[in-house]
Amino acid sequence: MGAPFTIDMSSPFHSGWKGGLGGPKSGTHLAPPWYNQFGMDLGVAEGTEVFAAFTGYVTKFEPHTPSSDTSKEYGAKLFMRSDNDLMGGYYTHFTGGPTFSIKQKIEKGDRLGRTLRDHLHLALVEIVGGVPAGTYTGVDIYKHFLALQDRVGKISVTFHQDGSPPVVT
């Protein structure tokens, strides 16, 4: 396996946290794919500004199309990966942000949009072995994101590239 690496992450909100509405492998986050199963529903008021929690680049972006919204799937969908291609994230349930293009660089703290309803869905994955043939392993650091509520600061997340849970400091 690859060498361990560390990524700094921050809250996707500067204010307005209301708490968690469900984390990985709970509630409706039970079935694969990883971006559903390892989703964190981070509660805020509708219209809260959303910011990138880590630095990376866009791998897929679907802008918000209101006519396609359902009760469970709504808002823009943004997939991004860390620069080293060893971890990624998925954001949804937001709108009103810029249009992103594939391979576009997004810095931690860049504005993504605003929440469409009462929460942001954010899921994280470690890509053990990297892309394209790596193993996608969902990451559960929900409690660490909840501890960031309305705090300016960061957490450092160390991925060991062996499928074990990351270490957060």
Secondary structure as GFF3:
##gff-version 3
##sequence-region A 1 169
A	DSSP	beta_strand	5	9	.	.	.	ID=ss1
A	DSSP	beta_strand	17	22	.	.	.	ID=ss2
A	DSSP	alpha_helix	34	37	.	.	.	ID=ss3
A	DSSP	beta_strand	39	44	.	.	.	ID=ss4
A	DSSP	beta_strand	49	51	.	.	.	ID=ss5
A	DSSP	beta_strand	56	62	.	.	.	ID=ss6
A	DSSP	three_ten_helix	66	68	.	.	.	ID=ss7
A	DSSP	beta_strand	76	81	.	.	.	ID=ss8
A	DSSP	beta_strand	87	95	.	.	.	ID=ss9
A	DSSP	beta_strand	105	106	.	.	.	ID=ss10
A	DSSP	beta_strand	111	115	.	.	.	ID=ss11
A	DSSP	beta_strand	119	128	.	.	.	ID=ss12
A	DSSP	beta_strand	135	139	.	.	.	ID=ss13
A	DSSP	alpha_helix	142	147	.	.	.	ID=ss14
A	DSSP	beta_strand	155	159	.	.	.	ID=ss15
A	DSSP	beta_strand	167	168	.	.	.	ID=ss16
###
